[in-house]
Every structure is written in structure tokens, then in C-alpha cells.
């Protein structure tokens, strides 16, 4: 079936540094990828939608200059958290939409801790 | 945008059927209902989806009412590993067909 690989699974970084998270569709072409953020005991919150080769569409309240999304190919999207702060600590999850029969496959998530 | 309403939590005995309800009274005619589940600290796992007809796969059954305003996910023989948060989602037909998650139902399967 459709598989989405997300790396790293966890990362710890210092305040002020940037962190890049990768999301790859392994066996299908992902025309659209979605990025979510989840705080403890809360539901997933959609951050942005990206289509291959075009700029991402960000949800209201999400800073596009802080959360840089690149979707340069049909199998790879990246989320870069720039100038990370402790409040950016969260669980980040990607989802890919493409050839699979049910349309949406999620990655395993990345636990970001900013110290 | 179609919104969904689910009970915050449910308990189910191991081996029994788990019936998880979802209300989506504002759903549009061509919007699909999706069910995902999330086990702690993992990405959501697809369960099933449907439009109008009832659906069944190896994991679950999805029963959609005739007016499409509500649906029920059925796990026929719940096991302890089915303990998770279950999300009922209506796929938005505009804005890139994105999936917007609600609060979900915490299902606790107990032995």
C-alpha cells in the first residue's frame, strides 16, 4: 500500500536554530502534501497545503516565514522551522495525497523539542 | 465547511463490537466521510471512507444514514490494540480537498 516516510522521528534543537523535517512518498507520486501540528492532548491542526511545484497555502494564523514548506518533487516535501523557540515544540505530521485508493497517507510524525 | 461531532470518549469490552458514532449534519452531497485513528505518538492510520453506501473492509464497517447526516464506524471484534483516538472527518471539496480533524473519540478497549 501507499507509504509515507517522515524523518527525523524526533529532534532536539537549541532556540534560534532551524530544523528541517522531510516527508517522502515511497511508492506513489504525491501531488499534494499537507503539514499538521499536534500539541499534547489535542487534535491535529492543519498548517499548510502544498502542491508540487507551487507555493504552499497556509492556514490562517500560521506564519509562512517561520514554517517554510518546499514541495519540489512529486515524492518529497520539506518543512523547515526557522528560528525555533520553545513554543514551537510539538508533534509535526505530514500527509500525502496521490495515487492511493483512499487518497491520504500520513507519516509517522516528528517530535520537535526546542530547548 | 462540514463539521463533525463525536463523543469525547467511549469504552468497549475486548472481543465485543465497538460502535463509534459521528454527526455531520451539514455535509454536502459530494463530500466523503473518512475515518482515521491515532495511537499515541504515531501518525494517523486510515480506516475506511465512504460517500453514500455502507462500506466494509478488513478493519471495519462504515454505516452512513440515508440522509448522510450521520455515520457509525463499527469495529466488529475490538482488541486491546484498538485503543486509540478515532477521528471522523468530512473531506472538504474545496480548498485542496484537505482533511480537517476534529477532537475525535478516545476509544478504550478493556479486558
Contacts between the chains, C-beta under 8 A, distances in Angstrom:
chain1	res1	chain2	res2	distance
A	4	B	43	7.8
A	6	B	43	7.2
A	32	B	96	6.1
A	32	B	97	7.4
A	34	B	98	6.0
A	34	B	99	7.1
A	36	B	101	7.6
A	43	B	87	7.3
A	43	B	101	4.7
A	43	B	102	6.4
A	43	B	103	5.4
A	43	B	104	6.0
A	44	B	38	7.9
A	44	B	44	7.1
A	44	B	87	8.0
A	44	B	101	4.3
A	45	B	101	7.6
A	46	B	98	6.0
A	46	B	99	7.6
A	46	B	100	5.9
A	46	B	101	7.6
A	49	B	95	7.5
A	49	B	96	4.5
A	49	B	98	5.5
A	51	B	96	7.4
A	57	B	95	7.8
A	57	B	96	6.8
A	91	B	41	7.1
A	93	B	43	5.2
A	93	B	44	7.4
A	95	B	43	8.0
A	95	B	44	7.8
A	95	B	99	7.0
A	97	B	97	7.0
A	102	B	34	7.8
A	102	B	46	5.5
A	102	B	49	5.8
A	103	B	49	7.9
A	103	B	91	7.9
A	103	B	97	7.7
A	104	B	34	7.3
A	104	B	46	6.8
A	104	B	99	5.8
A	105	B	46	7.1
A	106	B	36	7.7
A	106	B	43	3.8
A	106	B	44	4.7
A	106	B	45	7.4
A	106	B	46	7.8
A	107	B	43	5.2
A	108	B	42	6.0
A	108	B	43	4.7
A	109	B	41	7.1
A	109	B	42	6.5
A	109	B	43	4.9
A	111	B	41	7.2
